[in-house]
Amino acid sequence: MTTSFLLIVQIVLVVAVVIVVLLQKSSSIGLGAYSGSNESVFGAKGPGSFLAKTTFILGFLFLVNTIALGYVYSKAKSESVVDTVKESNVVEAPTAPVTAKETNTTK
């Protein structure tokens, strides 16, 4: 259950980081050109500081979640199915089949 929850959080963080990075201003403007006037939404300084802080926070959460996933998977890997198999040392030797010729010579 912990692994599936962390995996879902990881996917949500990846999507959020991609969206926030694409909204940032760059030389080709990115997807910020499609959102209209960003200065009125994020304040007088524009989206730079808000999006930079959001990117840093989401990146940090992504890193922490990745480390947590690695820890959980390494704990799960140390437990193997082979460890639960009970070993049996009792082995019976196979017997040769009795043929009709052998039964006639013994009489």
Protein Blocks (a to p, Z undefined) as FASTA:
>chain_A
ZZmmmmmmmmmmmmmmmmmmmmpccfkopmmlmnopaklmnojnojmlmmmmmmmmmmmm
mmmmmmmmmmmmmmmmmpcfklmpccdfbdcdddddddfklmmmmZZ
